[in-house]
Amino acid sequence: MKTDEVKNVLLEFQGPFNRLNDAYFKSALGSPERKHILIAFLNALLRHIKLEGEEPLVIEDVEFIDRETSAESSVSKRTRFDILARAVDGRIFHIEIQNAKKRDFMKRCFYYTASDYATQLQHGEHYESLEPVIFIGIMNFNMFGSYEHPENWHTIHRLMNTATHESDFKDVELHMIELPLLRRYMENSGMKLEHEIEEILCYFARIGDESLMEEIAERNSVVNDLRAFERLYTSNPWVVRDYMLNEFDRMQDAYDRKLDREESRAEGRAEGRAEGREEGREEGVEIGIGKGLELKALEVVRNLREEGITSEETIAKIAGIPVEVVRSL
């Protein structure tokens, strides 16, 4: 496939280029050729929130760690990392980007962080050799904050002494970034950017128009390099294919989840109607027979089918009628 053909397919497939696409994000921040971008991103993030009495160590260099880790046993769940890197001072950084809200996301974050911490040791090594793990979750949805306080778009989570509210164990730290809150925060401030991390995240999340991106790129070499890489990325048919496959998977997942929600709601409504009819019968309310019953059954079956339920057995169970009747309608 020619480059121009790939570009046309890309535009038709998604519209505006999605910089939060997993494949693109990993290529932009997770490649040795562009590790200066990752280093700048991490330093900017750690500078953004300075906890009282703490001064973040500057990251001078990083090495990338294999994203696949071997499970300790055949029944353990294997982990697939977005970006995993170790700074020269030993700290391990794990970056996970999540576009769709899932109920188990925080459990997954803790699982990944625990895996990063536990798998450092080999047999016979001492616990004192364990290095800190900093997990960074970039979420394209709200998890902790609210639109009433969008300034809390970046929060830090640690183990805490509930009596003193102090964190004595600082080896494990989770930085959670909520992009919808950042978008609201930027809008409320009139797109006033005060920190480098805001500029980098505005690029990835497409916050602001193209003129703002050009303005940022003029003063921020990292954003300028990212825009240059994006042009290179979208001109390569093979990497664009990975991007498109990832977008398709994301869209399919979103569609499946939406369908599941709609079907659950439809089944709930139908079960409620069926229960109501049963209660009516118990109270002596007569349901018409013959033609009247046939029309009522037809209405119920039609509504269920319109709400996306196609299984005849499921429809029969919800509507409280024989499956043979459903097949005849």
FENURWO-V543858 format. One record per residue. N is the residue number from 1. OMEGA is omega in whole degrees, -180 to 180 (* if undefined). BURIAL is # if it has 16 or more other ideal C-beta (glycine too) atoms within 10 Angstrom, else .. D_LAST is the distance of its C-alpha to the last C-alpha in whole Angstrom. Layout:
BEGIN
n=N omega=OMEGA burial=BURIAL d_last=D_LAST
n=N omega=OMEGA burial=BURIAL d_last=D_LAST
END
This chain:
BEGIN
n=1 omega=-180 burial=. d_last=49
n=2 omega=-177 burial=. d_last=51
n=3 omega=-179 burial=. d_last=52
n=4 omega=179 burial=. d_last=51
n=5 omega=178 burial=. d_last=48
n=6 omega=180 burial=# d_last=47
n=7 omega=180 burial=. d_last=48
n=8 omega=178 burial=. d_last=46
n=9 omega=-180 burial=. d_last=43
n=10 omega=-179 burial=# d_last=44
n=11 omega=179 burial=. d_last=44
n=12 omega=-175 burial=. d_last=40
n=13 omega=-170 burial=. d_last=39
n=14 omega=-173 burial=# d_last=40
n=15 omega=179 burial=. d_last=42
n=16 omega=-178 burial=. d_last=45
n=17 omega=-177 burial=# d_last=47
n=18 omega=-178 burial=# d_last=45
n=19 omega=176 burial=# d_last=49
n=20 omega=175 burial=# d_last=47
n=21 omega=-176 burial=# d_last=45
n=22 omega=-177 burial=# d_last=46
n=23 omega=180 burial=# d_last=48
n=24 omega=-178 burial=# d_last=50
n=25 omega=179 burial=# d_last=51
n=26 omega=180 burial=# d_last=52
n=27 omega=-177 burial=# d_last=54
n=28 omega=-175 burial=# d_last=56
n=29 omega=-172 burial=# d_last=57
n=30 omega=-179 burial=# d_last=57
n=31 omega=179 burial=. d_last=59
n=32 omega=-179 burial=. d_last=63
n=33 omega=-178 burial=. d_last=63
n=34 omega=-178 burial=# d_last=62
n=35 omega=176 burial=# d_last=63
n=36 omega=177 burial=. d_last=65
n=37 omega=178 burial=# d_last=62
n=38 omega=-180 burial=# d_last=61
n=39 omega=179 burial=# d_last=64
n=40 omega=179 burial=# d_last=64
n=41 omega=-178 burial=# d_last=61
n=42 omega=179 burial=# d_last=62
n=43 omega=180 burial=# d_last=65
n=44 omega=-180 burial=# d_last=64
n=45 omega=-178 burial=# d_last=61
n=46 omega=178 burial=# d_last=64
n=47 omega=-173 burial=. d_last=66
n=48 omega=178 burial=# d_last=63
n=49 omega=176 burial=. d_last=63
n=50 omega=178 burial=. d_last=67
n=51 omega=-175 burial=. d_last=67
n=52 omega=178 burial=. d_last=70
n=53 omega=-178 burial=. d_last=73
n=54 omega=176 burial=. d_last=71
n=55 omega=-176 burial=. d_last=72
n=56 omega=177 burial=. d_last=69
n=57 omega=179 burial=. d_last=71
n=58 omega=178 burial=. d_last=71
n=59 omega=-179 burial=# d_last=69
n=60 omega=-177 burial=. d_last=71
n=61 omega=178 burial=. d_last=69
n=62 omega=170 burial=# d_last=66
n=63 omega=-178 burial=. d_last=65
n=64 omega=179 burial=. d_last=61
n=65 omega=179 burial=# d_last=60
n=66 omega=-177 burial=. d_last=57
n=67 omega=179 burial=. d_last=54
n=68 omega=175 burial=. d_last=53
n=69 omega=-180 burial=# d_last=54
n=70 omega=178 burial=. d_last=55
n=71 omega=-178 burial=. d_last=53
n=72 omega=177 burial=. d_last=55
n=73 omega=-176 burial=. d_last=53
n=74 omega=-179 burial=. d_last=50
n=75 omega=178 burial=. d_last=48
n=76 omega=-178 burial=. d_last=49
n=77 omega=177 burial=. d_last=47
n=78 omega=-178 burial=. d_last=48
n=79 omega=178 burial=# d_last=49
n=80 omega=-175 burial=. d_last=48
n=81 omega=171 burial=# d_last=51
n=82 omega=178 burial=# d_last=51
n=83 omega=179 burial=# d_last=54
n=84 omega=-176 burial=# d_last=57
n=85 omega=178 burial=# d_last=61
n=86 omega=177 burial=# d_last=64
n=87 omega=-178 burial=# d_last=67
n=88 omega=178 burial=. d_last=70
n=89 omega=175 burial=. d_last=71
n=90 omega=-179 burial=. d_last=68
n=91 omega=179 burial=# d_last=65
n=92 omega=-180 burial=# d_last=62
n=93 omega=-180 burial=# d_last=60
n=94 omega=-179 burial=# d_last=56
n=95 omega=179 burial=# d_last=54
n=96 omega=177 burial=# d_last=50
n=97 omega=-177 burial=# d_last=48
n=98 omega=-178 burial=# d_last=44
n=99 omega=-176 burial=# d_last=42
n=100 omega=-180 burial=. d_last=39
n=101 omega=177 burial=. d_last=39
n=102 omega=-174 burial=. d_last=38
n=103 omega=-176 burial=. d_last=39
n=104 omega=-174 burial=. d_last=41
n=105 omega=-179 burial=# d_last=43
n=106 omega=176 burial=. d_last=46
n=107 omega=178 burial=. d_last=46
n=108 omega=178 burial=. d_last=46
n=109 omega=180 burial=# d_last=49
n=110 omega=179 burial=. d_last=51
n=111 omega=178 burial=. d_last=50
n=112 omega=-178 burial=# d_last=51
n=113 omega=178 burial=# d_last=55
n=114 omega=178 burial=. d_last=55
n=115 omega=178 burial=# d_last=55
n=116 omega=-177 burial=# d_last=57
n=117 omega=-173 burial=# d_last=60
n=118 omega=-174 burial=. d_last=60
n=119 omega=177 burial=. d_last=60
n=120 omega=-173 burial=# d_last=63
n=121 omega=170 burial=. d_last=65
n=122 omega=-178 burial=. d_last=66
n=123 omega=177 burial=. d_last=67
n=124 omega=180 burial=. d_last=71
n=125 omega=-177 burial=. d_last=70
n=126 omega=-179 burial=. d_last=71
n=127 omega=-178 burial=. d_last=69
n=128 omega=179 burial=. d_last=71
n=129 omega=178 burial=. d_last=70
n=130 omega=180 burial=# d_last=67
n=131 omega=179 burial=. d_last=66
n=132 omega=177 burial=# d_last=64
n=133 omega=178 burial=# d_last=61
n=134 omega=179 burial=# d_last=59
n=135 omega=179 burial=# d_last=56
n=136 omega=179 burial=# d_last=54
n=137 omega=178 burial=# d_last=51
n=138 omega=-172 burial=# d_last=50
n=139 omega=176 burial=# d_last=46
n=140 omega=179 burial=# d_last=45
n=141 omega=179 burial=. d_last=43
n=142 omega=178 burial=# d_last=45
n=143 omega=-175 burial=# d_last=45
n=144 omega=-171 burial=. d_last=49
n=145 omega=178 burial=# d_last=50
n=146 omega=180 burial=. d_last=49
n=147 omega=177 burial=. d_last=49
n=148 omega=179 burial=. d_last=52
n=149 omega=-177 burial=. d_last=54
n=150 omega=178 burial=# d_last=53
n=151 omega=179 burial=. d_last=57
n=152 omega=-179 burial=. d_last=55
n=153 omega=178 burial=# d_last=53
n=154 omega=-179 burial=# d_last=56
n=155 omega=179 burial=# d_last=56
n=156 omega=-177 burial=. d_last=58
n=157 omega=179 burial=# d_last=57
n=158 omega=169 burial=. d_last=59
n=159 omega=-173 burial=. d_last=60
n=160 omega=171 burial=. d_last=62
n=161 omega=-174 burial=. d_last=64
n=162 omega=180 burial=. d_last=62
n=163 omega=-176 burial=. d_last=66
n=164 omega=-176 burial=. d_last=67
n=165 omega=178 burial=. d_last=65
n=166 omega=179 burial=. d_last=67
n=167 omega=-179 burial=# d_last=65
n=168 omega=180 burial=. d_last=68
n=169 omega=-173 burial=. d_last=66
n=170 omega=-179 burial=. d_last=65
n=171 omega=-179 burial=. d_last=64
n=172 omega=-176 burial=# d_last=61
n=173 omega=179 burial=# d_last=59
n=174 omega=174 burial=# d_last=56
n=175 omega=-178 burial=# d_last=56
n=176 omega=-178 burial=# d_last=53
n=177 omega=-180 burial=# d_last=52
n=178 omega=-173 burial=# d_last=49
n=179 omega=177 burial=# d_last=49
n=180 omega=178 burial=# d_last=47
n=181 omega=177 burial=# d_last=50
n=182 omega=179 burial=# d_last=52
n=183 omega=178 burial=# d_last=51
n=184 omega=180 burial=# d_last=51
n=185 omega=179 burial=# d_last=55
n=186 omega=179 burial=# d_last=56
n=187 omega=180 burial=. d_last=54
n=188 omega=-178 burial=. d_last=56
n=189 omega=-178 burial=. d_last=59
n=190 omega=-179 burial=. d_last=59
n=191 omega=177 burial=. d_last=58
n=192 omega=-177 burial=. d_last=62
n=193 omega=-176 burial=# d_last=62
n=194 omega=-176 burial=. d_last=64
n=195 omega=-179 burial=. d_last=64
n=196 omega=-179 burial=# d_last=63
n=197 omega=177 burial=# d_last=60
n=198 omega=180 burial=# d_last=59
n=199 omega=-179 burial=# d_last=59
n=200 omega=-179 burial=# d_last=58
n=201 omega=176 burial=# d_last=55
n=202 omega=176 burial=# d_last=54
n=203 omega=-176 burial=# d_last=55
n=204 omega=-176 burial=# d_last=52
n=205 omega=-179 burial=# d_last=50
n=206 omega=176 burial=# d_last=50
n=207 omega=-176 burial=# d_last=52
n=208 omega=-178 burial=# d_last=54
n=209 omega=-176 burial=. d_last=54
n=210 omega=179 burial=. d_last=56
n=211 omega=177 burial=. d_last=59
n=212 omega=179 burial=# d_last=59
n=213 omega=178 burial=# d_last=58
n=214 omega=178 burial=. d_last=61
n=215 omega=180 burial=# d_last=63
n=216 omega=-177 burial=# d_last=63
n=217 omega=180 burial=# d_last=63
n=218 omega=-178 burial=. d_last=67
n=219 omega=-177 burial=. d_last=68
n=220 omega=-176 burial=# d_last=66
n=221 omega=180 burial=. d_last=66
n=222 omega=178 burial=# d_last=63
n=223 omega=178 burial=# d_last=61
n=224 omega=178 burial=# d_last=63
n=225 omega=179 burial=# d_last=62
n=226 omega=180 burial=# d_last=59
n=227 omega=177 burial=. d_last=58
n=228 omega=178 burial=. d_last=60
n=229 omega=179 burial=# d_last=58
n=230 omega=178 burial=# d_last=55
n=231 omega=178 burial=. d_last=56
n=232 omega=-178 burial=. d_last=57
n=233 omega=-176 burial=# d_last=54
n=234 omega=178 burial=# d_last=52
n=235 omega=-179 burial=. d_last=54
n=236 omega=-176 burial=. d_last=53
n=237 omega=-174 burial=# d_last=50
n=238 omega=179 burial=. d_last=50
n=239 omega=176 burial=# d_last=50
n=240 omega=177 burial=# d_last=48
n=241 omega=177 burial=. d_last=45
n=242 omega=178 burial=# d_last=46
n=243 omega=-177 burial=# d_last=45
n=244 omega=178 burial=# d_last=42
n=245 omega=179 burial=. d_last=40
n=246 omega=178 burial=# d_last=41
n=247 omega=179 burial=# d_last=40
n=248 omega=179 burial=. d_last=36
n=249 omega=-180 burial=. d_last=36
n=250 omega=-179 burial=# d_last=37
n=251 omega=179 burial=. d_last=34
n=252 omega=179 burial=. d_last=32
n=253 omega=179 burial=. d_last=33
n=254 omega=179 burial=. d_last=32
n=255 omega=-180 burial=. d_last=29
n=256 omega=-180 burial=. d_last=28
n=257 omega=178 burial=. d_last=29
n=258 omega=179 burial=. d_last=28
n=259 omega=179 burial=. d_last=24
n=260 omega=179 burial=. d_last=25
n=261 omega=-179 burial=. d_last=26
n=262 omega=-180 burial=. d_last=23
n=263 omega=178 burial=# d_last=21
n=264 omega=178 burial=. d_last=23
n=265 omega=-179 burial=. d_last=23
n=266 omega=179 burial=# d_last=19
n=267 omega=178 burial=# d_last=19
n=268 omega=179 burial=. d_last=22
n=269 omega=-178 burial=. d_last=20
n=270 omega=178 burial=# d_last=17
n=271 omega=177 burial=. d_last=19
n=272 omega=178 burial=. d_last=22
n=273 omega=-180 burial=# d_last=19
n=274 omega=178 burial=# d_last=18
n=275 omega=179 burial=. d_last=22
n=276 omega=179 burial=. d_last=22
n=277 omega=179 burial=# d_last=20
n=278 omega=178 burial=. d_last=22
n=279 omega=179 burial=. d_last=25
n=280 omega=179 burial=. d_last=24
n=281 omega=-180 burial=. d_last=23
n=282 omega=-180 burial=. d_last=27
n=283 omega=176 burial=. d_last=28
n=284 omega=178 burial=. d_last=27
n=285 omega=-176 burial=. d_last=25
n=286 omega=173 burial=. d_last=22
n=287 omega=-175 burial=. d_last=19
n=288 omega=179 burial=. d_last=17
n=289 omega=177 burial=. d_last=16
n=290 omega=-176 burial=. d_last=14
n=291 omega=-179 burial=. d_last=13
n=292 omega=179 burial=. d_last=14
n=293 omega=180 burial=. d_last=12
n=294 omega=180 burial=. d_last=9
n=295 omega=179 burial=. d_last=10
n=296 omega=179 burial=. d_last=11
n=297 omega=179 burial=# d_last=8
n=298 omega=-180 burial=. d_last=6
n=299 omega=-179 burial=. d_last=10
n=300 omega=-179 burial=# d_last=10
n=301 omega=179 burial=# d_last=8
n=302 omega=-180 burial=. d_last=9
n=303 omega=180 burial=# d_last=12
n=304 omega=180 burial=# d_last=12
n=305 omega=178 burial=. d_last=11
n=306 omega=180 burial=. d_last=14
n=307 omega=171 burial=. d_last=16
n=308 omega=179 burial=. d_last=16
n=309 omega=-175 burial=# d_last=15
n=310 omega=-178 burial=. d_last=13
n=311 omega=180 burial=. d_last=13
n=312 omega=179 burial=# d_last=11
n=313 omega=180 burial=. d_last=13
n=314 omega=179 burial=# d_last=15
n=315 omega=-179 burial=# d_last=11
n=316 omega=-179 burial=# d_last=11
n=317 omega=-178 burial=# d_last=15
n=318 omega=-176 burial=# d_last=15
n=319 omega=180 burial=# d_last=13
n=320 omega=179 burial=. d_last=14
n=321 omega=180 burial=# d_last=11
n=322 omega=180 burial=. d_last=11
n=323 omega=177 burial=. d_last=10
n=324 omega=178 burial=. d_last=9
n=325 omega=179 burial=# d_last=6
n=326 omega=-179 burial=# d_last=5
n=327 omega=-178 burial=. d_last=6
n=328 omega=-176 burial=. d_last=4
n=329 omega=* burial=# d_last=0
END
